[in-house]
Amino acid sequence: MRKIITSESVNIGHPDKTCDFIADTFLDEALKQDKDSQMAVECAIKNDKLFIYGEATTKAKIDYEKIARRVLKEIGYKNEFKIIKEISEQSPDINQAVIKEELCANDQGMVYGYATNETREYMPMPIMVAHKLMKRYDEFRRRGNKFFADAKCQVSIIYEDEKPKEFSTILISVSHAKNVENDILRELITKNVIMPVLEEYNVLISSNTEFIINPSGRFTIWGSFGDSGCVGRKIVVDTYGGVGRVGGGCFSSKNATKVDRSGAYYARYVAKNIVAHGYAERCEIQIGYAIGYFQPISLSIECFGTNNVSLSEIENYVNKNFNFRLSNIIKELNLLKPIYQQTACYGHFGWEKFPWEKIKNN
């Protein structure tokens, strides 16, 4: 069977990702001061206006405006922003359902985790290549002043019998200064961004591979001045690039009692370990949670017929080695630390620095 799978990634200057990054910076600042902070402070951006809104129950003293302005400057904005803020404490109705003798889920939600053995990161190849292209672009653009923070890319790969065989298309659009001519731009991006990343996968490049760079012709108006943005609009970018399914909520801005985030991290952790230990070539985990419950109300394991042992054996492995109670997830993955800003761009999965990416010795 032959098919093409396409995934995209976006850089930190994309307005949606800018908002994710700011929100997770707020979360990290809260956790630095108070590890039990209950946070869901989001933001939206358009032109020179940033709206900060949400709920925060924390002992931390957070200067939201100062943090936001610092992050915006670090991204590359040179203008001043007008900041509008609307933040309240977490609803006491929610809080009493969460803070019990044993910590309980902050909301209902179904989450997914996915893993495949087609890459060394146990991630789908299209999304992993796309993230690496964006990371490489961000490093490149910061070395000069001709390229800006807003960028996106799309990677299309031809699969045969569920295995990646060939790059079909590499598409990348990057924001740039007005004096950068298209021919020079394409040459610089090809040499400094695309080819250094694709060297790792050169077996997949062929004479049929198409490279499309800045197809619009101009990309000089970038970020919030070219588009609007808000937290949580890039959940497919954040997860598996459209290969594995996604749950009902985004990740950024949320502390670990929000199972949209912590549950999805644990689901990835379990799926990756199933594949890494050779029980299956591909695996997807679905978990269902209910507000006020300390453990899941449902758990499903799907291996798409790639399992090397029986599903009952995989279920026994999971039951023996993993504990899906929220209190354990937070403890086992050490989710009260301020680690979330570094998740906000280039995907939440596939990077060894994150605790949910570790492979258990069992």
TORPALUM-638601 format. One record per residue (C-alpha): x, y, z. Coordinates in pm, whole numbers, plus 50000, padded with zeros to 5 digits. Example, Ala and Ser with C-alpha at 12.3 -4.5 7.8 and 13.67 -1.06 7.14 Angstrom:
2
512304955050780
513674989450714
***
This chain:
362
500005000050000
501355034249899
500325067150061
501655101950141
501635115350497
502115152650556
502875170350885
503665206350970
505625225651231
505715262851307
508365284951461
508155305651777
507235337551588
504015322151457
501335340351663
499805308451802
503195295351913
504135329152059
501055326852280
501845290852381
505375301352472
504275330952682
501635310252863
504115282852952
506585309253072
503885321253313
503385285253430
507105279853490
507355311953691
504445300753910
505995266253967
509375281354056
507725299054349
504905275054434
504995239254305
501305234654389
500175263254165
496925257153977
497405275753650
495535281253326
496605316153220
496465319952844
496915348352598
495855360752256
497745384252026
496975407151733
498995436351598
500475454651899
497965441452153
498355411652387
495405399352593
496335378652902
493455359653060
492575328853262
492715314153610
495515312153865
495415299054220
498965302754346
501135317654618
503525329754349
503875366754273
503875368853894
504515400453695
502625389353386
503275420953187
507005420953254
507335384453155
505275389152838
507255419652725
510555401752786
509475371252586
508165392352298
511505410452274
513415377452290
511305364651999
512245395051795
509515421251830
510905456551847
507615475051907
505885480952237
502715461452313
499535472452483
498685445452737
495155438452861
494835414753156
491875395353299
492865368753555
490865353253839
491365324554079
490375289353991
486705282454052
486235268654406
483825243154256
486705228954053
489255232554332
487235212154583
486945184154326
490695183254267
492335189054606
491285158754809
493045132755021
494445120154690
494915144354402
492185141554141
491775151553778
491045188353718
488585181353440
487125153753231
489085145152921
490265118352685
493925118452586
496075099252341
499675087852329
501385073852022
504705058051927
506205041851620
509565025351552
510065043351219
512465068651377
515015067151656
512785091051853
509865066551822
507925094251648
506285096651306
508945108151061
507045137050896
506465156351219
509955149351352
511625162251035
509345192751034
510285201351395
513965197651318
513645220951020
512025247451238
514615243851513
517375247051255
515705277551102
515425294651440
519145289551505
519955302851157
517745333951169
519175344951505
522665347351351
521725377451142
519055403751084
517605393750747
515215366850871
512495368951135
510855345751389
507675337251200
508045305850990
506315273250911
507135241650721
505405210750588
506985176850525
505345151050296
506695115650293
505725086550069
505015054750265
504945019650126
503514992250346
503495016650639
507245024050608
508725057750502
510325053950158
510875088350006
510465125550067
507695137649840
507745174849925
509605197950162
507715230850196
509025259650404
507955295950441
510085320650638
509625357450717
512365380450591
513585416050544
512325434850238
515785436250080
516185398350060
515585386849703
513755354149647
516615336549470
519065345349749
516515335650015
515945301349860
519675295349832
520305305250194
517415284650334
518355254050127
522005255550229
521635265450594
518335249750699
516975222650473
520015202550368
521705200950713
518515185250851
517875161850559
521445148250574
520215125950857
517605111850620
519455113750287
518345078750192
514845093350148
515845121049906
515345113549536
515255132149207
511485133749250
511645151849585
510165186649546
511475216449744
509105245949779
510495276849954
508365307950020
505755300449754
503865332749833
506825352749701
506885377549992
506745372750368
507855406150513
504865412350744
505165386551017
503865375551354
500915393551509
500975419951236
500255394050970
497915371351166
496275366951503
497155340351756
496025323752078
496985294852303
496165259352201
495545262551827
498475240651724
497695208251907
498395186551600
501775203651566
502325197851938
501625160451917
502055136251625
501465156951314
498115141651236
499295105251248
498245096351601
494925110051724
494695139451963
492565144452272
490025170752362
492295198352489
495585216052436
498655214852663
500135249652703
499265271053008
498045240953209
499705226753521
499905189453584
496485184653748
495015192053406
494935157353250
494805172152901
498515176952958
499735152153219
497545123853094
498725128952736
502345128852853
501825096253038
500015080652745
502995088752523
505305074552791
503455041352794
503115038852416
506805046452366
507845019852614
505634993852447
507315000652113
510835005252253
510664971352425
509624954552101
506064945352195
504744963351885
505934984451592
503225010551647
501065017651949
498345041952048
497055046052403
493755062752489
492935072552847
489665087252975
489485108253292
486665123953497
486865154953716
487215145554082
488465110254005
492015100454095
492345072853836
491135068153476
487635057153387
488905040053070
492105027152909
492555013752556
495604999752376
495744998051995
498694983151805
497214983351452
498084946951400
501814953451449
502084936751790
504764909851821
503064894052121
499414890352214
497454921052322
496764904152655
500534901452712
500914938452634
498084946552874
499814926053145
503064945053080
501254978353112
499354968353428
502574956053591
504754986153507
502525017053485
500195034653726
497665058453567
496535075453887
497065112853856
499135114954175
501515088554040
501775104653697
502855137353857
505335119854086
506785095353831
507265121453560
508255148753806
505685172953665
505815199453940
509085213353808
509225244253583
509945225253261
507095237053042
508465266852851
510775243152664
507785222452550
505965251652390
507685250552051
508915221651829
506595195951981
506025180452322
507225146052218
510335130352070
512945150052267
514975130252521
515185159252767
511555153852870
510825128353146
507925112352956
510415102352685
512505079652907
512525042152849
511985021553162
514314992753239
511954963753284
***
